[in-house]
């Protein structure tokens, strides 16, 4: 144990004599620890954590196909997705309050609209059903009209950093716990 103590004292004495080197060592350690933490956080969120959906093995990704352009796997257009949703009753869950997007609201000129996740709605808006139809502020986007709130069983992940609060009120948050957004 005395050898370890002697080595530690010697190292500290040498670091005190060369402040530039000491600063470089501390900065290197800080950057290394920060990068490692950031990479683990990303891997943990994407690969290690289970999905926040009930029965995640039943989730599917729907793709569209455009044979005229030779596209085998493309994202479905909003109009096609709404057509599919009208024809098949197993798509999605109804919101607890309010509604989801209408066909007219899927077009770019309809204005920003959000459906709040249950955790965001309860934590930052006090589970107030009157939030539906009001304008809320998200720090990374223009003011958006709230069209609904998901039920607790419809789990969402944070899709976009931001702050959700009523534009005329004082309640706010650092990041949303999840919301669906159509710009």
C-alpha positions in Angstrom: 0.0 0.0 0.0 2.9 2.4 0.7 4.2 1.9 -2.8 0.9 2.9 -4.3 0.8 6.0 -2.1 4.4 6.9 -3.1 3.5 6.5 -6.8 0.4 8.6 -6.4 2.4 11.4 -4.7 5.1 11.3 -7.4 2.5 11.5 -10.2 0.7 14.4 -8.6 4.1 16.2 -8.1 5.0 15.7 -11.7 1.6 16.9 -13.0 1.9 20.0 -10.8 5.3 20.8 -12.4 3.9 20.6 -16.0 0.5 22.4 -16.0 0.1 22.4 -19.8 0.5 18.6 -19.9 -1.8 18.3 -16.9 -4.5 20.3 -18.7 -4.1 18.2 -21.9 -4.5 15.0 -19.8 -7.6 16.2 -18.1 -9.2 17.4 -21.3 -8.4 14.1 -23.0 -10.0 12.2 -20.1 -13.0 14.5 -20.2 -13.6 14.0 -23.9 -13.1 10.3 -23.7 -15.5 9.9 -20.8 -18.1 12.1 -22.5 -17.8 10.3 -25.8 -18.1 6.9 -24.1 -21.2 8.1 -22.2 -22.8 9.5 -25.3 -22.2 6.3 -27.3 -23.5 4.0 -24.5 -26.6 6.2 -24.1 -27.4 5.9 -27.9 -26.8 2.1 -27.9 -28.8 1.7 -24.7 -31.8 3.7 -26.2 -31.7 2.1 -29.6 -30.6 -1.5 -29.0 -30.7 -2.5 -25.3 -34.0 -1.0 -24.0 -37.2 -2.8 -24.9 -39.7 -0.9 -27.0 -42.2 1.1 -25.0 -45.1 -0.6 -26.7 -47.4 -3.3 -25.5 -46.7 -6.4 -27.5 -43.7 -5.0 -29.5 -43.5 -8.2 -31.5 -46.7 -7.2 -33.2 -45.4 -3.9 -34.6 -45.0 -3.7 -38.3 -43.6 -1.2 -40.8 -45.8 -0.5 -43.7 -44.1 0.3 -47.1 -45.5 1.4 -50.4 -44.3 0.4 -53.8 -44.1 2.5 -57.0 -43.5 0.2 -60.0 -43.5 3.0 -62.5 -40.4 4.5 -60.9 -38.9 1.1 -59.9 -39.2 1.8 -56.2 -39.6 -1.4 -54.3 -39.8 0.0 -50.7 -40.8 3.6 -50.1 -42.6 5.3 -47.2 -46.3 5.5 -47.7 -47.7 8.9 -48.7 -50.1 10.5 -46.1 -53.0 10.0 -48.5 -52.3 6.2 -48.9 -51.8 5.8 -45.2 -55.2 7.4 -44.5 -56.8 5.2 -47.1 -55.3 2.1 -45.5 -56.4 3.3 -42.1 -60.0 3.7 -43.3 -60.0 0.2 -44.8 -58.4 -1.7 -41.9 -59.6 -1.4 -38.4 -56.5 -2.7 -36.7 -54.4 0.4 -37.4 -53.5 2.4 -34.3 -55.3 3.2 -31.2 -57.8 6.0 -30.7 -56.7 8.9 -28.6 -57.9 9.2 -25.0 -59.0 12.8 -25.7 -59.5 14.6 -29.0 -58.7 13.0 -32.3 -55.8 12.1 -34.6 -55.2 13.8 -37.9 -57.9 14.2 -40.6 -57.2 13.7 -44.3 -57.2 17.5 -44.8 -54.6 18.0 -42.0 -52.1 15.7 -43.7 -51.2 18.4 -46.3 -48.5 21.0 -45.8 -50.7 24.0 -45.8 -52.9 22.8 -42.9 -50.6 24.2 -40.2 -48.7 22.4 -37.4 -50.7 19.9 -35.4 -49.7 17.6 -32.5 -51.1 14.6 -30.6 -49.6 14.6 -27.2 -48.2 11.4 -25.6 -49.8 10.4 -22.3 -46.7 11.0 -20.1 -46.2 14.5 -21.6 -49.9 15.3 -21.2 -50.1 14.2 -17.6 -46.7 15.5 -16.3 -46.6 18.9 -18.0 -50.2 19.7 -18.7 -51.7 18.1 -15.5 -53.8 15.6 -17.5 -56.1 18.6 -18.4 -58.4 17.5 -21.2 -59.0 21.1 -22.2 -55.5 21.1 -23.7 -57.2 19.7 -26.8 -57.7 22.4 -29.4 -55.3 24.9 -27.7 -52.0 26.2 -29.1 -48.9 24.9 -27.4 -45.3 25.9 -27.9 -42.5 23.4 -28.7 -39.0 24.9 -28.4 -37.9 23.5 -31.7 -41.0 24.2 -33.8 -43.6 26.9 -34.4 -46.7 27.0 -32.2 -48.8 23.9 -32.8 -52.4 23.2 -32.2 -53.1 20.2 -30.0 -55.6 17.8 -31.6 -55.6 15.1 -28.9 -53.8 13.1 -26.2 -52.9 9.4 -26.4 -54.1 6.9 -23.8 -51.5 5.4 -21.4 -51.6 2.1 -23.3 -50.4 3.9 -26.5 -46.8 4.4 -25.6 -44.7 7.0 -27.5 -41.0 7.8 -27.5 -39.7 11.2 -27.6 -39.4 12.0 -31.4 -38.2 15.5 -31.2 -36.5 17.6 -28.5 -38.5 20.5 -27.3 -40.5 22.2 -24.7 -44.3 21.7 -24.5 -46.3 24.4 -22.9 -49.5 26.4 -23.6 -48.7 29.6 -25.4 -50.7 31.7 -22.9 -49.9 29.6 -19.8 -46.9 29.1 -17.6 -46.6 25.3 -17.5 -43.6 23.9 -19.4 -41.1 21.1 -19.8 -37.6 20.4 -20.9 -38.3 17.6 -23.3 -41.6 16.0 -24.3 -42.3 12.4 -23.3 -43.7 11.8 -26.7 -46.1 13.2 -29.2 -47.1 12.6 -32.8 -46.5 15.6 -35.0 -47.6 16.6 -38.4 -46.0 19.7 -39.8 
